Amino acid sequence: MSLVRKTLMLLLVSVAAFSLPAAAEHHEKPNIVGVASANADFSTLVAAIKAAGLVDALSAAGPYTVFAPTNAAFANLPAGTLDSLLKPENQAKLQAILKYHVVSGNVMAADVVKLKAATTLEGGSVAISVMGGTVKVNNATVTATDIAASNGTIHVIDTVLLPPAG
């Protein structure tokens, strides 16, 4: 084999070796924000995350468990509430509400049902109950579980959780 041919083969092998990790990264699961962004039922949640300035926080390594309200859950808030929360002057309040939906750690559904409560990133606690196969987080019903993200898990809920006033 000629020197040129050997050099060309070595170059091709080197390029392939460096390309494989990059290709593998493209197939990695998206983070929590990415998973939510790809689901039309979470468009309001994603808009709220952006307005609250929490995209980077929820894109971080985590792991996090998010009890994610659907668009319908946000639509059930009293009239004008969401519009008010999305205003820049209410960013701190919106951040508190959204952090109240997040628990540190990767808590799968099988683990959630064993809990009575969980401490949120907002600092408050959510009550967890199971009755007849239905899981409740405070007054919200969990409607889908264990949606995997690279930095945690999403459980879908039908109601926006509001931290206790205080």
N, C-alpha and C positions, 0 to 999 in steps of 0.2 A: 504494500500500500504506500502510495507516495506521501511525502511530507505534507503537501497541500491537502490531500484527502484526509489524512489523520487530523490535521488542524481543523478542517471543516467539520469533521465528525465530533471532535471535542467541543467545538463551538456550539453545535446543535444540541449536544447532550447538556451543556452548561445552560443554554437558553431554556431548554425544557425543564431542567431542575429548578431554575428560578421562577418559572411560570406556574408550576404546580401549586405552590402555596398561595399565590395570588388568585388562581382559579378557585381553590378551595374556599377562600375568603368570600368570593362572590355568592357561594351557596350557603353561607352561614345564615341562620335565622336573624331577622331584623330585631332591633331592640323594641321595648314596650311602645315607644312613640311610633316607630315604624310599623309595628303590627296594627296599632290603632288607626294609623293614617291609611292603611290599606283596606280598612273595613268601613264601608259607607255608614254603618250604624253608629260609628263613633266620631262622625265629623264634628259634632258640637263639642264633644270632649276634647278633641284635638285643637279646635279653635280656642277653647278655654285654657288648655295647657300653654298654647302660644301666647295668649293674652296675659297669662299669669307669669310668663317668663320662666316656665319650668321645663322647657324642651331639653335643655342640657342636663338638668338634674335627673330627669326620667330616662335619659339616654346613657347615663353613667353606668358603670359596671354593676352596681347593685350587689346582690339581687334584691328585687322588690316584688311584692305582690300587690296588684292593683285591683280594687273592686271598681270596675268601670261601668258607669251609667251610660245607657244608650241615649240616642237622640230623643226617643220617646220619654225617657226619664227626665231629661232636661225640659221637654215640652210640658211636663206636668208641674213644673214650678209655677208659683203664682205669676200672673201676667206682669211683665216688665222686670222680673227678678233677674233673668239671664242677661238682658240688655244692660241693666244697671251694673251687674258684676263684671261685664266685659269692658267697662269704661276704665281708662288708665288710673283714675283716682281711687278705684276700688280694687286695685291689683293685690294689695295685702290681704284683703278679705277673700278674694278669689283663690289666692295661694293657700290660705288656711283651709278653705273648703276642699280644694283638690288634694292637699296633703292628708286630709282626713280620710281619703279613699285609698291611701297607700300604707302598707305595712312593710317593715324591713324584713328581708329574708324571702326565700322562695317557698311559699306555703301552698302546697297542692291541696286539692279538694279533700283527699283522704285525711289530711292533717287538719284542715279547717273544721271539719265536723267534730273533731275531738276537743276543740277549744270552746271556752265559754265567753272569752273576750280576747281582744288583740289591741295592742297599743299602736297608734298610727304615727306617721311622721309629723303630723300636726301637734302631737303631744297628748291628745285625748285618747279615749278608749272606745272601741266599738263592741257592742254585745253581739255574740254569735249564738244562734240557737238552731236546733234541728227538730222538726216535728213532722212526722209522717213522710220522711224523705225530702222535705222542703227545708232548704237552708236559708236562714235569715241573717242579715247583717243589719243590726238595728231594725228599722222597719222595711228594709229593702229585701226583696227575694232574689236569690242567686238563680239566674236562668241558664247560664252556661259556665263551664268550669275548665280549668287547666289549659288555657290558650297559651302556648309556649312562646316565649320571646328569649332573645339571647341573654337578657339581663333580668329575667324573672318570669312571672306568670300573671295572666289576666283572668279574673273571674267576672262575668257579666252580671250586672244588677239592674233592677227595673226602677230604681228610685235614687235620686241624688241624696247623698248623706250630708247632713248639716251638723257641724260640730256644736256641742252644747254652748249656749251663750254664757259668757263669763269672762 
